[in-house]
Amino acid sequence: MKQTLDNPKRNKRTAKAEKGIALLMVLWVLTILMVLVLSFSFMTRTDTYATLSFMEGTERKLLAEAGIERGILELFYRNANKDQAITLEGGEVWRIDGRSYKDQIGGDEYSVRIVDESGKININTLSDTNSDVLRNLLKNLGVPEEEANTIVDSILDWKDADDLHHLSGAEDEYYMSLPTPYKAKNADFDTLEELLLVKGITAEILYGNNEKKGIIDLLTIYSKKSQINVNAAPREVLMAIPGITPEIADSIISFREHDEIKTAGDVGIPTESSRYVTVGDSYIYAIDSTGIKGNSKTGFDVRATVIIEGTNNYKYLYYKSPA
């Protein structure tokens, strides 16, 4: 009789236990399903944002490329109309001194800057007779004089054909002693980035940092001229020309705001500086274009260097995207 009474109690306890296990299994299944749903939602949201970001990035890139093409078009227009005695409103030629021009496409925009390469210091035409320009530039940008002398002399040694080094320069014996040895090139530079191989040049000096400007935007390897075009030179380059004071540099930039310099006498360039300067275009231009989407604070940058050949031909010498 006692055994008969115990069975219902045991059955009830077993049923309760089974219900508890079932409840736990249901809760676990629900938890797993919630995790899966949240993971899927997160993945979908991530993919959506990635797609939108890619689309906006592509649109900014295309805007920047449109700016490059606009710059080339304006260069053709400039070369055909820069000597016009009378200029109609809206038909002004674009200047080649790095000032920014903007235009809109729908609700988006691009900004374009053009600099004649002859307004920069050509490291391939650098010699003992004109190297003071680069030396002054380095010192003006905060490079100590001893380091500036090392850099200038080493650049001259890097590209000359002999194995004799300047007072502060370097030839094969220095470069072959480095942890990763190599030899001096003994030829012209093919890119400005090649300067990083030269004794004394650091990434900070070449590219700059948050506190000071680098030299890469002030140098060129493309201009065929050893002289500096004062119609295109940035203030830093003007200030590096022997005899050019801050007042003369500001006078040159002020004059360029409303007219182009035809002769060195237009802006009072000293006689001692005249052998370093020129006023004519080189027909080789650096074009920097930035594509900006809507009200975005960031843009896509493209840099190109082109040579204008005749009235309707041009050729890319350099193209970097993104820049």
Secondary structure, DSSP 8 states (H G I E B T S, - for coil): -HHHHHHHHHHHHHHHHHHHHHHHHHHHHHHHHHHHHHHHHHHHHHHHHHHHHHHHHHHHHHHHHHHHHHHHHHHHHHHHHTT-SS--TT-----SEEEEEEEEETTEEEEEEEEEGGGSEETTS--TTTTHHHHHHHHHTT--HHHHHHHHHHHHHHHSSSS---TT---HHHHTTSSS------S--S-GGGGGGSTT--HHHHHB-SSSB-SGGGEESS-S-SSEETTT--HHHHHHSTT--HHHHHHHHHHHTTS---SGGGGT--HHHHTTEE-S--SEEEEEEEEE-TT-S-EEEEEEEEEEETTTEEEEEEEES--
